[in-house]
Amino acid sequence: MTSPSFTIRSVQAFGYRYPLTTPVITSFGRMKDRPAVFVRVEDMDGNIGWGEVWCNFPAPGAEHRVRLVNEVLAPALVGFNAPEPSAAFERLTQGTSVLALQSGEAGPFAQSIAGIDLAVWDLHARRQNVALWRLLGGARRTIKVYASGINPVGSERTAEAALGRGYRALKLKIGFDPAGDRANLAALRRLVGEGLLAADANQGWAIAQALELAPQLECFGLAWLEEPIRADRPWQEWQQLHETVRFPLAAGENIASHAGFAEVLREPVLGVVQPDIAKWGGLSACTSIARDILTSGKMFCPHYLGAGIGLLASAHLLAGVGGDGLLEVDCNENPLRDRFCGPVLAVRDGMITLGDEAGLGITPDLASIEEYRTV
């Protein structure tokens, strides 16, 4: 195998937007297009790795993160000799901690560093000529998936289309009109039969609403209820809700520290824990956290709602650490996802199968999406 150490020659981010015919709707806002920030890292030997930065919100977030990568973070890595992949993550995280605090932009910095980290891990796996999921310790290349991003309007039609493409599990966005939420859940339960059905309130309820509305969802046999209240609400509120409902609660995409994950893993409140590797931590932090989730007896389901490279990396992480969790796959129209997620697009009976190609197993053809590039 190639030596694990490598010197970084270049880091570059590219920003894109795909305009949507039908907006993606959450309880806190709408996405009128699908943004993507892809990151390319090259070493001095000419090896290349690819990553992706979370950039869904706010509306101009993608362009901002591209500049963060290209103008602030990239110069700190060019010429850096990384003895192993996580060294680049630590260098960037520690080197920008005061700047992130001073600017009040801990999130954008963490997201940009996470995207670079994914690219560095892809590069590292390619240098070793091994599939990323194998490098992460995986023994099984086949994982379960579920169709996510199902809007409150047209949900039945969207779910039918997803089931027709091979999905056997669904997640509906709720947190809107309670009667409408329940009607949509009833329709999706009829469609999916005994298959997995989950709901995501996107932090849409205050605790009083959650205590009133969540028990009304028990008849739908939910696999989990995701972020019913704000992720930063006092832990006592989450405990109170846990004691009130008889299905698992889920969260994790908005936890952005080792300490934050350690806290939720000590308690029985969350049954499903969902770190987002493009939003915080990359593979350097989230691989060990994913293993800790499994050790704690909870389900690890990587959160993801972006384009194809980060989705594919999330699939490799899930296959790498194992467990019974499912990969979240947005079912809304998005060529920035479909052209770059490789085998994740080929769903068969609710499962996908990763290949043995080195790294992520794909080489993105960015020229094919040049019409959507913004920066």
Disulfide bonds with the S-S distance in Angstrom:
none
